[in-house]
Amino acid sequence: MPGASRPVGGPGLPQARRIVSEIPGPRSRELLARQRTSVPAGVGAVLPVFVAAAGGGVIVDVDGNSFIDFGSGIAVTTVGNSAPAVVERAAEQLRRFTHTCFLVNPYESYLDVCERLNELSPVPGEKRTILVNSGAEAVENAVKIARAATGRPGIVVFDHAFHGRTLLTMSLTAKNKPYKQGFGPFAPEVHRAPMAYPYRWPTGPADCAEEAADALEDLLDRQVGAENVAAVLVEPIQGEGGFVVPAPGFLPRVAEICRARGILLIVDEIQAGIARTGRMFACEYENVRPDLITTAKGLAGGLPLGAVTGRAELMDAVPAGGLGGTFSGNPVACEAALGVFDAIETGGLLERALELGDTMLARLAELADAHPVVGDVRGRGAMVAVELVEPFGDRVPAPDLAARIARRCHTDGLLVLTAGSYGNVLRFLPPLSISDALLDEGLTILAEAVAKEAASAAV
């Protein structure tokens, strides 16, 4: 497709599903052939079509196909792929200067983003924020800060957790393939506790929170030694692990356990934070107030930016030069983040996330009633998932079924993502800019795909 004829993103992009070729189409296949000779095989794609434009609730590929977006770049484009406030601020900054390195010549937009995060985050007391390039880098820095502030080495994480692909964050991540296999040895002093996963807790959901918290206490006191643990790191809703919403009461109990032992609580809000769940931070649902909180993904509307926000005395425990990076807090990304905050506030996007969630949960509950392969429906706000199981019962994970449903959705013009420790979860992360009509159409496509694939699975 010639450059002059490429569709333009933003408000003018037609908000309609449109499939005009096979998936992927001929132009995407040409580009995929180039990819295979220039990009390592380890870099894959969920839906291998090359994007020409995106905005609102659609992604348009180079062959002219328009897909309904239920992925948001894995929760990156929460406010939309081309939100005007983000685009305008970033474009204006590009005209001023692209970068200087905050460690050499600081600029005001970095301070503006830090002050907004300090104001919005549920961390108690006086706060500080550092800006970085990614979610994994935010987690790494949070661990560094916790260790420096406590003088302790140990980090406790949870089963089904995902925290990144760097050496340390791979070590913190639970799932072996594809994230860890062949990449060891891993970082030491990482300890893993069971997650309060209601659907899969051995004794059932009623006692899940209490028993999981008891297991955490046993790990800290008997196996590791609480005096050796710098921090407990937890996602308020697990992302790659399958959108696991911890059993009610578990997160507050984790916070209490940490406080009683002088252990810091780090909440990883990289996927769940920045308005995705209908709150600015998902931990606010249970009034959890962490010592440190990490953000990224939706923070800058698609530009690379992450952050660690924490109690001032902890953040200031690291000596000068111990934090930072050449590209960290790039001014264009900072302006984009300020545009994200503007879009959330002026567009009523917290309320919009709740509306989208209510619609999705209601429709997916109907799907679960109709099809036993839909074992669980869960989520908060516009962060919702279904867990798929084999039709003969016993909650046996059905990853092949999840993959088939996802492929059928893609062919029919709906982008969905899979997740979960067993690969059997379909997760839905529509941009908050999606229309009601597109959301409804996407859910209808999903329902038809589930019905067709569930029928074949039952044969």
C-alpha positions, 0 to 999 in steps of 0.5 A: 500500500503506497504511503499516500494511501495509508489510513490515518489514525485518530478521530477520523479513522472509521470505527468499523470492523472490515475484513477484505482479505485472508488473514494475514493478507498479501501485503502482511505476508510480504512483510512477514517474509522480511521479518523472518530474515531480519528479526529473531524467531523469538520475537513473535506476534499474536495476530501477524498483520502489519498495522497501518493505522489505529485509533478509537477501538480499531486496528487497520492493517496494510491490506485494509482489514479493520479489526476490533481491538480487545488487546490495547497492545497488552494494556498499553494503549488504554486511552486509545492508540491515538488519543488527541491529548497524547498525540498533541503533547508528544508532537509539540515536544518533538518540535522543541527537542527529542531528548537531553538525558535527565541525568545531564540536563533536567526538564520540567515535564519529568517533574510534572509526571513525578508529581502527578504520580505522587499525587495519585498513588495510594502510597502513604505519606510523602512520596518520590517517583523515578521514571524509567523505560519499561515495566521490567525496569520499574520492577528491577528498580523497585527491588533495588530500592527495597534492598537498599532501604532495608539492607535485606536481600530476599524478595518474595513473589507469587505463583502465576506471577509475571514481572518481565523478561530481564534476568531479575524479572525472569527470576521473579516470573513464575511461568517457565515457557516461554519466558525462562526456558534456557535462560538460566541461571537466574538471580538468587534470593527469590522465593515463591508463595502460593497465590490466592487463586479462587478458581484453582485453590485446592480447598475451594474459594471460601478459605482461599484468602486465609489459607494462602496468607497462612502459607505466606507467613509460613514461607517468611517465618519458617523457610526464609526468615522474615529478617532476610526479606526486603520485600513482598512483590505482588500484582493486585490482578495478575496479568500474564498469569491469567487475570487472577483476581486474588480472593477478597481479603488476601491483599490486605492480609499480605500488607498486614503480614509485611508490616508486622515483620518490617518487610516492604510491600511492592505492588506491581500495577504495570498491567492493572494500573492507570485507569484500566480497572476503573480505579487509577490503581487496582490495589485501591479496591481493597484500600491497600497502601503499598510502600512502593508501586510500579507503573508502565504500559498504559502510563504514556499512551504507547510511548516507553515509560515506566515509574517507581513511586514510593515512600520518600524515606525509602526512595531517598535511601539510594545514593546519588547515581544509584538510580536513573538511565540514559533514556529514562523519562524521555521528554516526549514520553513524559508529555505523552503521559501528561496527555494520558492523565488529561484524557483520563480526567477530562474524558471520564475514563475511570467511569468508562472502564467500569461501564465496559467491565459491567458490559463484558462481565454480564455478556461473559456470564451468559456465555459461561451459563451456555457453555461449560467450557467457560469455567470462570469469568473474572476481572475488574473494569476493562480488565476481564478474562475467561478461563477455558476448561475441558468439557468433561469437568474437573477444571482441566485446562484447555489451552488448545481450545483457547488457541482455536477460539482466538484464531477464529476471532482473529479471522473474523476481525476481533483481536483477543489475547491469550494468557494464563499459566496453563495457556487456557485464558482469553483476556480482554483489554479493550481501549477505553476509547472503544464505542459501545457498538464495537464492544457489542460486536466484538462480544458477539464475535467471541460468543459465536467463536466459543459456541462453534469451538465448544461444539467441536470440543464436545464431539 
